[in-house]
Amino acid sequence: EVQLVQSGAEVKKPGESLRISCKVSGYSFTSYWIGWVRQMPGKGLEWMAFFYPADSEAKYSPSFQGQVTISVDKSISTAYLQWSSLKASDTAMYYCARPRSPGSRMSAFDYWGQGTLVTVSS
Amino acid sequence: EIVMTQSPATLSVSPGERATLSCRASQSVSSNLAWYQQKPGQAPRLLIYGASTRATGIPARFSGRGSGTEFTLTISSLQSEDFAVYYCQQYNNWPPYTFGQGTKLEIK
């Protein structure tokens, strides 16, 4: 069974750093891209970035380029989303997601993590 | 960036009736269009990909049509569990893949 299990909710202050995780199981981690999606409170969905564990290729949406870093640890089948200096506007739910098709970003996403709520407040 | 526009923003329909949701792309996305359902407190759930193919386990009452710039999602006979927010998403052009703003399907 394919599962994406994300780390728990975080409460941080502006300027702090943070790394959230997405541990996958039930499929070959290196065979599929993995993506991150933001959902701000009461708002819609936004694609942030993708990572391909097989060759460590990262793709960022222009809105998020330089704001976050996506990485993986292949040894534990886990993807990460990282901030070096959080802002109040980073307050949101963050989802990881896997595409239907191996080796391709050009695909709908059929498996999603449960989401990690990040709250940034002074 | 391709802009996805969904209409209406809110749709009020009675259980058992048909609901039709629309999604328009600012430029052609071919058939690289997906529909997702999201309920409060839950992650999105893939319903339709390739504009018209139901994802695994999705009931036949859900159907998708369209190509290019105009797409529709139809739910033929609404069940209580279908009341949710629905998003379309294009995965034809990166960066970035873009979602519509969502249609909230509510009970009339």
Interface residues (C-beta under 8 A of the other chain):
Chain A: V37 G44 L45 E46 W47 F50 K59 Y60 S61 P62 S63 Y95 A97 R100 R105 M106 S107 A108 F109 D110 W112 G113 Q114 G115
Chain B: E1 N32 A34 Y36 Q38 A43 P44 R45 L46 Y49 G50 A55 T56 Y87 Q89 Y91 N92 W94 P95 P96 Y97 T98 F99 G100 Q101 G102
